[in-house]
Amino acid sequence: MSRTAPSAAALRVADLSQNSETAFALAPKPAELADLAAALDLSGLRKLRFEGTVRAFGTADWVLKASLGATITQPCSVTLEPVTTRIDVGVRRLFVRDFVEIDAPEAEMPEDDTIEPLTPWIDPHAVMIEALSLEIPEFPRSEGASLGETVLTEPGAEPLRDADLKSFAGLSGLRDQLKNDDDS
């Protein structure tokens, strides 16, 4: 059993009260925000706050419930202009003593993806970083940014446009034509 806490915010399970909630509130300082922004490949990170409680769940398990708030800045995936996103989400993790790890190469995802193995420590700091990383938009776009149309062709050939690739696009015109033929 590890006697060294994984972070300064980590809670040792043996020290938690079985009968009451243990509250926590994390608000990293600017230097840690800068390090975290660099690790998550963000242009900026501010107003990061993670607060909640840990309480007993049944006889041997523990549940963490918290709210995560952050303001992030990252480059637009189209124009590279800065895009600011506000994240406000609830976070829940159930730490289970009898956790069974599925070690099959093609195993299905469990229905409840909030279940974690119970270790000697519950680390709200690690949960905060994981929850934040899951909420970061993969392809942020600034307002009005679009990819435009891609036109690909060989020299001397008719250009193939996006509309040509949409196989059902011409069906509405065919339907209207058939309807007009029926009316005549």
Backbone as numpy.savetxt, mean C-alpha at the origin, in Angstrom:
# Nx Ny Nz CAx CAy CAz Cx Cy Cz
15.10 -16.60 22.98 14.26 -15.42 22.98 15.15 -14.19 22.98
14.81 -13.25 22.11 15.61 -12.04 21.98 15.27 -11.05 23.09
16.30 -10.59 23.79 16.12 -9.60 24.86 16.36 -8.18 24.33
16.82 -8.08 23.09 17.08 -6.79 22.49 15.89 -6.38 21.63
15.36 -5.20 21.90 14.21 -4.70 21.15 14.61 -4.39 19.72
13.75 -4.73 18.74 14.06 -4.41 17.35 14.06 -2.91 17.05
13.34 -2.13 17.85 13.35 -0.67 17.71 13.00 -0.06 19.07
13.18 1.24 19.18 12.87 1.91 20.45 11.38 1.86 20.78
10.54 1.68 19.78 9.09 1.65 19.98 8.55 0.24 20.26
9.39 -0.77 20.13 8.94 -2.16 20.28 8.41 -2.43 21.69
7.37 -3.24 21.74 6.74 -3.61 23.00 7.03 -5.08 23.27
7.56 -5.36 24.43 7.84 -6.75 24.80 6.54 -7.40 25.23
6.16 -8.49 24.59 4.88 -9.15 24.83 4.76 -9.59 26.29
5.83 -10.07 26.89 5.78 -10.54 28.27 5.45 -9.42 29.25
5.69 -8.17 28.85 5.42 -7.03 29.73 4.05 -6.40 29.50
3.32 -6.85 28.48 2.01 -6.26 28.17 0.95 -6.78 29.14
0.01 -5.91 29.48 -1.09 -6.29 30.36 -2.12 -7.10 29.59
-2.52 -8.20 30.17 -3.53 -9.07 29.57 -4.92 -8.46 29.69
-5.10 -7.50 30.62 -6.43 -6.97 30.92 -6.69 -5.56 30.40
-5.68 -4.89 29.88 -5.91 -3.53 29.38 -5.08 -3.27 28.13
-5.47 -2.23 27.41 -4.77 -1.86 26.19 -3.47 -1.12 26.52
-2.51 -1.25 25.64 -1.27 -0.49 25.73 -1.25 0.47 24.55
-1.25 1.75 24.84 -1.27 2.77 23.78 0.13 3.11 23.31
0.24 3.53 22.06 1.50 4.01 21.52 1.21 5.14 20.53
2.17 6.01 20.36 2.07 7.11 19.38 3.47 7.37 18.84
3.63 7.26 17.54 4.92 7.48 16.90 4.81 8.67 15.95
5.74 9.59 16.07 5.84 10.74 15.18 7.32 10.97 14.95
7.90 10.32 13.92 9.33 10.42 13.69 9.82 11.85 13.47
11.02 12.10 13.91 11.68 13.40 13.78 12.13 13.62 12.32
12.43 14.87 11.94 12.80 15.17 10.55 13.94 14.31 9.99
14.96 14.03 10.78 16.08 13.22 10.28 15.62 11.80 9.93
14.77 11.22 10.78 14.25 9.88 10.49 13.31 9.91 9.30
12.53 10.99 9.17 11.64 11.13 8.00 12.44 11.16 6.71
13.57 11.88 6.72 14.42 11.95 5.54 15.01 10.59 5.20
15.46 9.85 6.21 16.00 8.50 5.98 14.92 7.57 5.44
13.73 7.66 6.01 12.62 6.81 5.57 12.19 7.16 4.15
12.16 8.46 3.82 11.81 8.89 2.46 12.81 8.32 1.46
14.09 8.36 1.80 15.12 7.83 0.91 14.96 6.31 0.76
14.69 5.61 1.85 14.53 4.16 1.80 13.31 3.75 0.97
12.25 4.56 0.99 11.02 4.25 0.25 11.00 4.91 -1.13
12.09 5.53 -1.53 12.23 6.19 -2.83 11.18 7.29 -3.04
11.01 8.11 -1.99 10.09 9.24 -2.05 10.90 10.53 -2.16
10.31 11.55 -2.79 10.95 12.86 -2.84 10.85 13.56 -1.50
9.77 13.29 -0.77 9.57 13.90 0.53 8.57 13.14 1.37
8.72 13.27 2.68 7.82 12.63 3.64 7.69 13.56 4.82
6.45 13.93 5.14 6.23 14.79 6.30 4.92 14.41 6.96
4.75 14.92 8.15 3.53 14.69 8.93 3.22 13.20 9.11
4.25 12.40 9.32 4.03 10.97 9.56 3.66 10.77 11.02
2.53 10.12 11.22 2.04 9.84 12.57 1.40 8.46 12.56
1.71 7.67 13.59 1.16 6.32 13.72 0.79 6.14 15.18
-0.49 6.05 15.46 -0.91 5.90 16.86 -2.03 4.87 16.97
-1.99 4.16 18.09 -3.00 3.13 18.30 -2.78 2.39 19.61
-3.29 1.17 19.63 -3.20 0.35 20.83 -2.85 -1.09 20.49
-2.33 -1.77 21.48 -2.10 -3.21 21.41 -2.85 -3.79 22.60
-3.64 -4.85 22.34 -4.38 -5.48 23.43 -4.43 -6.98 23.21
-4.69 -7.69 24.30 -4.81 -9.15 24.22 -6.01 -9.51 23.36
-5.87 -10.61 22.65 -6.94 -11.10 21.78 -7.05 -12.59 22.05
-8.07 -12.99 22.78 -8.17 -14.39 23.20 -7.19 -14.67 24.33
-6.73 -15.90 24.40 -5.86 -16.27 25.51 -4.37 -16.12 25.22
-3.97 -16.13 23.93 -2.54 -16.11 23.63 -2.15 -15.17 22.50
-3.11 -14.54 21.87 -2.82 -13.69 20.72 -2.96 -12.21 21.08
-2.46 -11.34 20.20 -2.49 -9.90 20.43 -2.92 -9.19 19.16
-3.67 -8.10 19.31 -4.12 -7.33 18.16 -3.61 -5.89 18.29
-3.09 -5.37 17.18 -2.66 -3.98 17.09 -3.65 -3.27 16.18
-4.23 -2.18 16.68 -5.12 -1.33 15.89 -4.58 0.08 15.95
-4.43 0.71 14.79 -3.82 2.03 14.75 -4.31 2.82 13.55
-3.99 4.11 13.58 -4.26 4.95 12.41 -2.92 5.50 11.92
-2.77 5.51 10.61 -1.55 5.99 9.97 -1.90 7.24 9.17
-1.15 8.29 9.39 -1.31 9.52 8.62 0.03 9.99 8.13
0.10 10.37 6.86 1.37 10.84 6.30 1.08 11.68 5.06
1.99 12.58 4.79 1.96 13.34 3.54 3.25 13.01 2.81
3.09 12.50 1.58 4.27 12.09 0.81 4.34 12.89 -0.49
5.55 13.04 -0.99 5.78 13.68 -2.29 6.62 12.72 -3.11
6.20 12.52 -4.36 6.95 11.66 -5.27 6.77 12.20 -6.69
7.66 11.83 -7.60 7.54 12.35 -8.97 6.38 11.71 -9.72
5.72 12.53 -10.55 4.64 12.04 -11.41 5.23 10.99 -12.35
4.52 9.90 -12.56 5.03 8.82 -13.41 5.01 9.20 -14.90
4.36 10.31 -15.25 4.31 10.76 -16.64 5.21 11.98 -16.87
5.05 13.01 -16.02 5.75 14.28 -16.25 6.95 14.51 -15.34
7.09 13.73 -14.31 8.13 13.86 -13.29 7.94 15.08 -12.39
6.81 15.78 -12.52 6.50 16.88 -11.62 6.20 16.31 -10.23
6.46 17.06 -9.16 6.16 16.55 -7.82 4.65 16.36 -7.61
4.29 15.23 -7.04 2.90 14.92 -6.72 2.82 14.70 -5.21
1.94 15.42 -4.54 1.77 15.28 -3.10 0.52 14.45 -2.84
0.65 13.45 -1.98 -0.46 12.55 -1.64 -0.61 12.51 -0.13
-1.83 12.62 0.34 -2.13 12.47 1.77 -2.64 11.06 2.00
-2.07 10.39 2.99 -2.47 9.03 3.34 -3.07 9.06 4.74
-4.27 8.57 4.88 -4.95 8.42 6.17 -5.67 7.08 6.15
-5.12 6.09 6.83 -5.71 4.75 6.81 -5.68 4.12 8.20
-6.59 3.20 8.40 -6.57 2.37 9.60 -5.69 1.16 9.35
-5.02 0.71 10.39 -4.12 -0.43 10.29 -4.49 -1.43 11.37
-4.53 -2.71 11.01 -4.82 -3.77 11.98 -3.89 -4.93 11.72
-3.29 -5.43 12.77 -2.45 -6.64 12.68 -2.84 -7.55 13.83
-3.02 -8.82 13.54 -3.31 -9.83 14.55 -2.07 -10.71 14.69
-1.45 -10.68 15.86 -0.26 -11.46 16.13 -0.68 -12.77 16.79
-0.45 -13.88 16.10 -0.96 -15.19 16.50 0.18 -16.08 16.99
-0.02 -16.65 18.19 1.01 -17.53 18.74 1.17 -18.80 17.92
0.06 -19.40 17.49 0.10 -20.66 16.74 0.07 -20.42 15.23
0.86 -19.46 14.77 0.92 -19.11 13.36 1.57 -20.25 12.58
0.97 -20.65 11.47 1.51 -21.71 10.64 1.98 -21.08 9.33
3.27 -21.15 9.10 3.86 -20.60 7.86 3.65 -21.61 6.74
3.08 -21.15 5.64 2.89 -22.02 4.47 4.12 -21.85 3.60
4.85 -22.92 3.42 6.11 -22.85 2.70 6.02 -23.63 1.38
4.94 -23.39 0.65 4.76 -24.04 -0.64 4.97 -23.00 -1.73
5.62 -23.38 -2.83 5.90 -22.40 -3.88 4.65 -21.80 -4.53
3.56 -22.55 -4.55 2.35 -22.06 -5.20 1.16 -22.02 -4.25
1.41 -21.65 -3.01 0.34 -21.58 -2.01 -0.52 -20.35 -2.26
-1.81 -20.48 -1.95 -2.72 -19.35 -2.10 -2.50 -18.37 -0.96
-2.81 -17.10 -1.23 -2.76 -16.07 -0.20 -3.81 -16.40 0.85
-3.48 -16.24 2.11 -4.50 -16.46 3.13 -5.59 -15.39 3.00
-6.79 -15.77 3.42 -7.92 -14.85 3.32 -7.70 -13.59 4.15
-7.12 -13.75 5.35 -6.85 -12.62 6.23 -5.37 -12.28 6.16
-5.03 -11.19 5.47 -3.63 -10.83 5.30 -3.09 -9.95 6.42
-3.86 -9.81 7.51 -3.40 -9.02 8.65 -2.79 -9.90 9.74
-2.77 -11.20 9.53 -2.25 -12.13 10.55 -0.73 -12.23 10.44
-0.07 -12.10 11.59 1.38 -12.16 11.70 1.76 -13.18 12.77
2.96 -13.75 12.69 3.41 -14.63 13.76 3.74 -13.82 15.02
3.38 -14.34 16.16 3.70 -13.68 17.43 5.13 -14.02 17.81
5.93 -12.99 18.03 7.32 -13.14 18.48 7.40 -12.50 19.87
8.55 -12.51 20.51 8.65 -11.87 21.83 8.39 -10.36 21.82
8.44 -9.75 20.64 8.26 -8.31 20.51 7.16 -7.99 19.51
6.35 -6.98 19.80 5.43 -6.39 18.83 6.00 -5.00 18.56
6.32 -4.75 17.30 7.03 -3.52 16.95 6.16 -2.57 16.12
5.50 -1.61 16.77 4.68 -0.65 16.03 5.48 0.13 14.97
6.76 0.37 15.21 7.60 1.07 14.24 7.69 0.28 12.93
7.93 -1.01 13.03 8.01 -1.86 11.84 6.66 -1.93 11.13
5.57 -2.01 11.89 4.23 -2.04 11.30 3.95 -0.72 10.59
4.38 0.40 11.18 4.20 1.71 10.57 4.89 1.77 9.20
6.13 1.33 9.13 6.89 1.38 7.88 6.25 0.47 6.84
5.85 -0.73 7.25 5.21 -1.65 6.32 3.90 -1.07 5.79
3.06 -0.55 6.69 1.77 0.01 6.27 1.95 1.20 5.34
2.92 2.05 5.65 3.19 3.21 4.79 3.65 2.75 3.41
4.56 1.81 3.36 5.07 1.34 2.07 3.97 0.71 1.22
2.99 0.08 1.85 1.88 -0.52 1.11 0.90 0.52 0.57
0.86 1.69 1.17 -0.09 2.74 0.76 0.48 3.72 -0.27
1.75 3.67 -0.54 2.36 4.60 -1.50 1.85 4.28 -2.90
1.31 5.27 -3.62 0.85 5.01 -5.00 2.01 4.55 -5.88
1.77 3.51 -6.67 2.82 2.98 -7.54 3.11 3.89 -8.72
2.06 4.48 -9.29 2.21 5.33 -10.46 1.45 6.64 -10.24
2.00 7.54 -9.42 1.30 8.79 -9.16 1.26 9.66 -10.41
0.16 10.39 -10.56 0.04 11.30 -11.70 -0.36 12.67 -11.23
0.30 13.68 -11.79 -0.12 15.04 -11.51 -1.41 15.31 -12.26
-2.14 16.31 -11.80 -3.44 16.61 -12.40 -3.26 16.97 -13.87
-4.04 16.32 -14.74 -4.00 16.60 -16.16 -2.92 15.84 -16.93
-2.10 15.06 -16.26 -1.04 14.32 -16.96 -1.64 13.12 -17.66
-1.25 12.93 -18.93 -1.71 11.75 -19.67 -0.56 11.25 -20.53
-0.66 10.00 -20.89 0.40 9.39 -21.69 0.30 9.74 -23.17
-0.87 10.19 -23.61 -1.05 10.49 -25.03 -1.23 9.21 -25.81
-1.11 9.31 -27.12 -1.33 8.16 -27.99 0.00 7.68 -28.55
0.17 6.38 -28.58 1.37 5.79 -29.15 1.04 5.31 -30.56
1.83 5.72 -31.53 1.62 5.31 -32.92 2.88 4.58 -33.36
2.70 3.31 -33.74 3.83 2.48 -34.17 3.58 1.99 -35.59
4.60 2.08 -36.43 4.46 1.60 -37.80 5.82 1.39 -38.44
5.83 0.56 -39.45 7.03 0.37 -40.27 6.98 1.41 -41.38
8.12 1.76 -41.94 8.12 2.73 -43.05 7.24 2.24 -44.20
6.37 3.11 -44.68 5.51 2.80 -45.82 4.22 2.09 -45.45
4.01 1.74 -44.18 2.79 1.03 -43.76 1.83 2.01 -43.10
0.57 1.62 -43.03 -0.46 2.41 -42.37 -0.20 2.39 -40.86
-0.18 3.54 -40.18 0.08 3.55 -38.73 -1.02 2.81 -37.96
-0.62 2.07 -36.95 -1.54 1.34 -36.08 -1.76 2.21 -34.84
-3.00 2.62 -34.62 -3.32 3.52 -33.51 -4.03 2.74 -32.40
-4.10 3.37 -31.22 -4.76 2.73 -30.08 -6.19 2.31 -30.42
-6.93 3.14 -31.12 -8.33 2.83 -31.46 -8.43 1.59 -32.33
-7.41 1.34 -33.18 -7.42 0.16 -34.05 -7.26 -1.12 -33.25
-6.67 -1.02 -32.07 -6.44 -2.20 -31.24 -7.64 -2.57 -30.39
-8.61 -1.70 -30.32 -9.81 -1.96 -29.52 -10.82 -2.71 -30.38
-10.87 -4.02 -30.22 -11.64 -4.87 -31.11 -13.14 -4.61 -31.07
-13.67 -4.09 -29.96 -15.11 -3.86 -29.87 -15.50 -2.43 -30.21
-14.52 -1.58 -30.54 -14.81 -0.17 -30.80 -15.72 0.00 -32.01
-15.57 -0.81 -33.03 -16.39 -0.69 -34.24 -17.76 -1.31 -34.13
-18.02 -2.07 -33.07 -19.32 -2.75 -32.94 -20.47 -1.78 -32.77
-20.27 -0.66 -32.09 -21.37 0.29 -31.91 -21.77 0.89 -33.26
-20.80 1.15 -34.13 -21.11 1.64 -35.47 -21.85 0.60 -36.28
-21.45 -0.66 -36.17 -22.14 -1.75 -36.87 -23.56 -1.90 -36.35
-23.73 -1.81 -35.03 -25.06 -1.91 -34.44 -25.97 -0.80 -34.97
-25.45 0.42 -35.01 -26.25 1.56 -35.51 -26.61 1.36 -36.98
-25.67 0.82 -37.75 -25.93 0.59 -39.17 -27.00 -0.46 -39.35
-26.95 -1.54 -38.56 -27.97 -2.60 -38.64 -29.32 -2.08 -38.20
-29.33 -1.23 -37.20 -30.59 -0.65 -36.72 -31.21 0.23 -37.81
-30.37 1.00 -38.50 -30.88 1.85 -39.59 -31.42 0.99 -40.74
-30.77 -0.15 -41.02 -31.25 -1.04 -42.08 -32.60 -1.64 -41.70
-32.80 -1.97 -40.40 -34.07 -2.54 -39.94 -35.20 -1.53 -40.02
-34.87 -0.26 -39.76 -35.89 0.79 -39.79 -36.32 1.10 -41.21
-35.48 0.84 -42.22 -35.83 1.19 -43.58 -36.78 0.22 -44.22
